[in-house]
Amino acid sequence: MKTIAPEALEYLKTQRVGTLAVEMLDGSPHAATVHFAHTEEPLAFYIQTGTDCRKSEALLKNGSTRASFVVGSDESNMKTLQLDGVAKVANEGEEDHFMEIYLGKFPSKEGKVKDPEALFIIFTPTWWRFTDWKTAEGKKIWISE
């Protein structure tokens, strides 16, 4: 995957909410709005949810699933980042890193991540598209290859 545009990384630093869409067990999509944290190198998104949430079904059964993630649906901002890739359950060796990244952005969620029903999802993109309608040149699009 082509390295993500610096403009997209700067945009991500200003955002806290995105929409995660996962492939369910029957192949249908399911989308949910979530809080996220991320790392830049490698680019990955960290999402905490509950094991009883619908988006968790395929992840709990298979460990991973195809997914898409969208950041930016606020018309006043006029920027959006769309990504396709894979969502997976963080394994035991990844949980400490997950906590460091996620709680670094959301320190008030410490109680939620310690809940025995908490599920830690890592979304890794394989494709991305960043659009900014407010550049000096007008609408500008960056796309991975």
N, C-alpha and C positions, 0 to 999 in steps of 0.2 A: 504494500500500500504506500502511495506517495505520502511524504510527510505532510501533516496538516498545516494549512496556511497560518502564519503568525497572527493574522487578523482574526481568525477563528479562535485561536488560543486566547487572545486578549478578550474577546467577547465572552468566552467561557468563564473567565475570572469574575465576570459581573453577574453571572447567573446562578440560581440555586434550584430551579425547577425545570423538569423536562418530562416528556412523555415516552414511556417505554412500552413497546409493542412486542409481544412474544408469540411464538407459534405454539398453539395449544396441542394437546395430545391428538385431537382429531384433525389437525392441520389448519384449523381456523385461527385468525389473529385475535389477540386480546390486548387492548391498550389501557394503560393506567398512568396518571400523573404522579410523579415521584420527586422527592428531593434527591439530589445527587452531589457527589464530590468527584473529583477527577485527578488523574496524573497526566503529565504531558509526555513523559518519555519513560516507558511507552505510553501511548494514549490509551487510557482505560477509564471507565466510569464505575463508581461505587454506589450501590443502592441498597438500602436496608428496607426490608418488608417483613411481613409475618408469614409463617408457614400456612396459615389459614386463608391467605389471600388467593384469589383466582390466578393471578400471574405466577404463583408459585407451583401450580400443579405439575406442569411439564418439567420444570426444573427439579422438583423433588423426585419425580419418577426417573428422569433421564440424566440428571446432573447438568445438562446444558440444552439449549434450544436456539434456533435461529431467532434473531430479534432485530428490531429497528429502534432508534432513539432519536427524538427530536427535541432540540432546545430552541426556544424562541417562537412563541405564538402570540406575542403582544404587538398589536398593530402600531402602537406608538413608538416602539423600538425599531421596527422595520429591518430586523436581522433575523436569520434563522440558520440553524445548523442541523442537517439531516444526516443520519448515519445508519448504515446496515452492518450487521456483524453477528456475533454470538454472545448470548448471555449464559453465564454458568454460575453455579453455586461455588462460593469460595471454599477451598478445602482447608483443613486444619492448619496447614503450614502458611496459608495466606491470611488467616483471620487477624493476626496481630497487625499486619500491614494495612488491612482493611480498616481496622479500628483507628489506627494512626491517621489515615487519610480522611476517613469519614468524620470522626470526632474533631479533627482539626478544622473542619468547616462547620460542623454542627455540634459544638460542645454540649448544648442543652439536651442532646439525645442520648446521653450516656445511659440513662435508665432503660431506654428502648432497646439499645443494642445488647444489654445484659439480660433481656427477657429470654427465657428458654425457648420461646416460640419465634425468636428473631431469625430471619434468613438473610444472608449476606450475598448479594448478587454482584458479579463483576461483568460488565459489558465491554467487549473488545471489538472495536470497529474494523471492518475490512474495506469499507467504502465510505466516503463522506462528500457532502456538498454544502458549502457555506455561501449564503446570499446576503448581500448588504445593499439595500435600496437607497441608502443615504450617502453614498460616496460623492465626492466632488464631480466625478464623471457620470453620475447616475447609477443605475443598478449595475452591480458587479457580482460575478459568480466565480467561485473557486471550486474545482472538482478534483477529487483524487483520481488516479489512473487505475 
